[in-house]
Amino acid sequence: MRLKKTIYGLKQSSRIWNERVNKRLTDLGYKRSNLEQYLYIKIENDLVTVIALYVDDFFIFSNNKEETIFLKDKLSSKFKIKDLDEIKQS
C-alpha cells in the first residue's frame, strides 16, 4: 500500500515513477535520449530497440522479436504490465 501511495497519491508521483523506470531501463542497457527524456534507445550490432514512454505506457519498437519478448519479461518482473499487443491504426 505504501508503494502505491508513493506512485499514485503524491505530487511527486511522476518523478518517482520516472526514476524507477529510468533505473530499470538503464540497468537493461538502454540509454536515455539527450533530446527527449522519455525516449530510450538500445543499439547492438543489427539490433535496434526504441522505447517511448507516455504517462505510464511503454511503446516498444524493435527489429528483433526476441529482444521485445525479453524486455517485456524483464519489465513485468518489476512492474505490473498488460501487453496490448501491436499498435493498430483505426
C-alpha positions in Angstrom: 0.0 0.0 0.0 2.8 2.4 0.8 4.4 2.0 -2.6 1.1 2.5 -4.3 0.7 5.8 -2.5 4.2 6.8 -3.5 3.5 6.2 -7.1 -0.1 7.3 -7.4 -1.0 9.5 -4.5 1.6 12.3 -4.3 2.6 15.4 -6.2 6.0 13.9 -6.9 4.5 10.6 -8.2 5.5 11.2 -11.8 9.1 12.0 -10.8 9.3 8.8 -8.6 7.8 6.7 -11.4 10.3 8.2 -13.9 13.2 7.4 -11.6 12.1 3.8 -11.2 11.6 3.3 -15.0 14.9 5.1 -15.8 16.8 2.8 -13.4 15.3 -0.4 -14.7 15.8 0.5 -18.4 19.4 1.7 -17.9 20.1 -1.5 -15.9 18.9 -3.4 -19.0 21.4 -1.4 -21.3 19.1 1.3 -22.7 20.3 4.8 -22.9 18.0 7.8 -22.4 17.9 10.2 -25.3 19.6 13.5 -24.8 16.8 15.3 -26.7 13.8 13.6 -25.2 13.8 12.3 -21.7 11.0 9.8 -22.3 12.8 8.0 -25.1 15.2 5.1 -24.6 17.4 3.5 -27.2 19.5 0.4 -27.4 21.6 -0.4 -30.4 23.8 -3.5 -30.6 25.1 -4.7 -33.9 21.9 -5.0 -36.1 19.6 -4.9 -33.1 17.7 -1.6 -32.6 15.2 -1.2 -29.9 13.4 2.1 -29.0 11.1 2.6 -26.0 8.9 5.6 -25.9 7.1 6.4 -22.6 3.8 8.2 -22.4 2.4 8.7 -18.9 2.7 5.0 -17.6 2.6 3.3 -21.0 5.6 1.7 -22.7 5.7 1.7 -26.5 8.3 -0.7 -27.7 9.7 -0.6 -31.3 12.3 -3.2 -32.2 13.6 -5.1 -35.3 14.1 -8.2 -33.1 11.1 -10.1 -31.7 13.3 -12.0 -29.1 14.5 -8.7 -27.7 10.9 -7.5 -27.4 9.9 -10.7 -25.5 13.0 -10.4 -23.3 12.2 -6.8 -22.5 8.6 -7.5 -21.7 9.6 -10.3 -19.4 12.1 -8.1 -17.5 9.6 -5.2 -17.2 6.9 -7.5 -15.9 9.2 -8.7 -13.2 9.4 -5.1 -11.8 6.1 -3.5 -12.9 2.6 -4.7 -13.3 2.1 -4.6 -17.1 -0.6 -5.6 -19.5 0.5 -6.4 -23.0 -1.9 -4.9 -25.5 0.0 -6.4 -28.5 0.8 -4.3 -31.5 -0.3 -0.8 -32.0 -3.2 -0.7 -34.5 -4.5 2.2 -36.6 -8.2 2.7 -36.9 
